[in-house]
Amino acid sequence: MGRPRMFDEKSVLDAAVSEFRVHGFTDTSTEQLCEAAGVRRSTLYNTFTSKDELFVRALQHYLETTSAAQREVLGDESLNGIERLHAYFDLMIEEEVCAAEDGHAAGCMAIGTRMTPDVARRDDRIRRLLDQGLNNQLSALSLAVRQGQADGSISKNVAPENAAQLIVSLVAGLRVMAQAGRSPGDLRSMTSLGLTALLP
């Protein structure tokens, strides 16, 4: 019978996500991961076998967690369609506010990985996870746009799929501007201006 684990795997994945999303795969050392997770190197490798495997598992965990939070906001029936989109951006802006208190931007593990294609080429699972995550994101956003078109808060002249792609592009821009040190007020102004393209 194996020795029981002395750590919570979800907590380790949360810690790994925090490091990878800010520093990326290449600039995150095993020492950083161990310190953030509060575990020894041997314990980390006994569970995840390698930094590469931990990255894949952390990316999957990140995408599942963020997708669940985003779907909850985008499916909030107490809000109309455009309000859901504003609430969606508020999720990310709040992340940036919290991260700024620690002296850095929140980062995005998916965007960061997309922008470093060598990482995705390390393991085909990474590309599949990114593609699935993007498809899920676009699908949830398209549904929110359709809801807005039904309740009159979003123009019916905009194709929901195109609107979803615009919003994903705004998310990427928000993350870049946060890295550049723009204030939460600036980020809100940027996203609000972008969403005016969807108004009736």
C-alpha positions in Angstrom: 0.0 0.0 0.0 1.4 3.4 -1.0 2.2 6.2 1.4 -0.7 8.7 1.5 0.0 12.1 0.0 1.0 14.9 2.3 -0.3 17.6 0.1 -3.5 18.7 -1.6 -3.1 18.2 -5.4 -5.5 21.0 -6.3 -3.6 23.4 -4.1 -0.4 22.5 -5.9 -2.1 23.1 -9.3 -3.4 26.4 -8.1 0.1 27.4 -7.0 1.6 26.2 -10.3 -1.0 28.2 -12.3 -0.1 31.3 -10.3 3.5 31.0 -11.3 3.0 29.9 -14.9 0.5 32.6 -15.8 2.8 35.3 -14.6 6.2 34.0 -15.7 5.4 31.5 -18.5 6.8 28.1 -18.9 10.4 28.9 -19.6 10.9 31.6 -16.9 9.3 29.5 -14.2 11.8 27.4 -12.4 11.2 24.2 -10.5 12.4 26.0 -7.4 9.7 28.6 -7.9 7.1 26.0 -8.3 8.2 24.1 -5.1 8.3 27.3 -3.1 4.9 28.5 -4.3 3.3 25.1 -3.7 5.1 24.5 -0.4 6.4 21.0 -1.4 9.8 19.4 -2.0 11.1 18.8 -5.5 10.9 15.0 -5.0 7.3 15.2 -3.9 6.5 17.4 -7.0 8.1 15.0 -9.4 6.7 11.9 -7.7 3.2 13.2 -8.5 3.7 15.0 -11.8 6.9 13.3 -13.1 8.2 16.5 -14.8 7.8 20.2 -15.2 6.3 19.6 -18.6 3.6 17.3 -17.2 2.9 19.8 -14.4 2.4 22.5 -17.0 -0.1 20.5 -18.9 -2.0 19.6 -15.8 -1.9 23.2 -14.6 -3.1 24.5 -18.0 -6.0 22.1 -17.9 -6.9 23.2 -14.4 -6.6 26.9 -15.3 -8.9 26.5 -18.3 -11.5 24.5 -16.4 -11.5 27.0 -13.5 -11.7 30.1 -15.6 -14.3 28.6 -18.0 -16.6 27.7 -15.0 -16.3 31.3 -13.6 -16.9 32.9 -17.0 -19.9 30.7 -17.8 -21.5 31.5 -14.5 -21.3 35.2 -15.2 -22.3 34.9 -18.9 -25.3 32.7 -17.9 -26.5 35.1 -15.1 -30.3 35.4 -15.9 -30.6 38.5 -13.6 -28.5 40.4 -16.2 -29.3 41.4 -19.7 -26.8 40.5 -22.5 -24.6 43.6 -22.5 -24.5 43.5 -18.7 -23.3 40.0 -18.8 -20.4 41.0 -21.0 -19.5 43.9 -18.7 -19.6 41.5 -15.8 -17.4 39.1 -17.8 -14.7 41.8 -18.1 -15.1 42.8 -14.5 -13.9 39.3 -13.6 -10.6 39.9 -15.3 -10.2 43.4 -14.2 -10.7 42.3 -10.6 -7.9 39.7 -11.1 -5.7 42.5 -12.3 -6.6 44.7 -9.3 -5.6 41.8 -6.9 -2.4 41.0 -8.8 -1.4 44.7 -8.9 -1.4 44.6 -5.1 1.4 42.0 -5.3 3.3 44.2 -7.8 2.6 42.5 -11.1 -0.1 41.9 -13.7 -2.3 38.8 -13.4 -1.4 37.4 -16.7 -3.3 34.8 -18.6 -1.9 31.3 -19.0 -3.8 30.7 -22.2 -2.7 33.9 -23.9 0.9 33.6 -22.7 1.1 30.1 -24.0 -0.4 31.1 -27.4 2.2 33.8 -27.7 5.1 31.3 -27.1 4.4 28.7 -29.7 7.5 26.7 -28.8 5.7 25.8 -25.6 2.7 24.4 -27.4 5.0 22.4 -29.7 6.4 20.6 -26.7 3.3 18.6 -26.2 0.3 18.2 -28.5 -2.0 18.1 -25.5 -1.2 21.8 -24.9 -2.5 22.8 -28.4 -5.6 20.7 -27.9 -6.3 22.3 -24.6 -5.9 25.8 -25.9 -8.1 25.1 -28.9 -10.8 23.5 -26.7 -10.6 26.4 -24.3 -10.9 29.0 -27.0 -13.9 27.2 -28.6 -15.6 26.9 -25.2 -15.0 30.6 -24.6 -16.4 31.6 -28.0 -19.4 29.4 -27.5 -20.3 30.9 -24.1 -19.8 34.5 -25.4 -21.9 33.8 -28.5 -24.7 32.6 -26.3 -24.5 35.7 -24.2 -24.6 37.9 -27.3 -27.7 36.1 -28.6 -29.3 36.7 -25.3 -28.5 40.4 -25.6 -30.0 40.4 -29.1 -33.2 38.8 -27.7 -33.6 41.3 -24.9 -32.6 44.3 -27.0 -29.4 45.3 -25.3 -27.2 44.1 -28.2 -27.6 45.0 -31.9 -29.1 42.4 -34.0 -26.9 43.6 -36.9 -23.9 41.9 -35.4 -23.2 38.2 -36.0 -22.8 36.6 -32.5 -19.7 34.7 -33.6 -18.0 37.9 -34.8 -19.0 39.6 -31.6 -17.5 36.8 -29.6 -14.2 37.1 -31.5 -14.2 40.8 -30.9 -14.6 40.2 -27.1 -11.8 37.6 -27.0 -9.6 40.2 -28.8 -10.5 42.8 -26.2 -9.5 40.3 -23.5 -6.1 39.9 -25.0 -5.7 43.7 -25.2 -6.8 44.1 -21.6 -4.1 41.6 -20.5 -1.5 43.4 -22.5 -2.5 46.8 -21.2 -2.5 45.5 -17.6 1.1 44.3 -18.2 1.9 47.8 -19.4 0.7 49.1 -16.0 -2.6 50.7 -17.0 -5.0 51.3 -14.1 -8.2 49.4 -13.5 -10.1 52.6 -14.6 -8.2 52.6 -17.9 -9.0 48.9 -18.4 -12.7 49.5 -17.7 -12.8 52.4 -20.1 -11.1 50.4 -22.8 -13.5 47.4 -22.6 -16.6 49.7 -22.3 -15.6 51.5 -25.4 -15.0 48.2 -27.2 -18.5 47.0 -26.2 -20.2 50.1 -27.6 -19.7 48.4 -31.0 -22.3 45.9 -30.0 -25.0 48.4 -28.8 -28.2 48.8 -30.8 
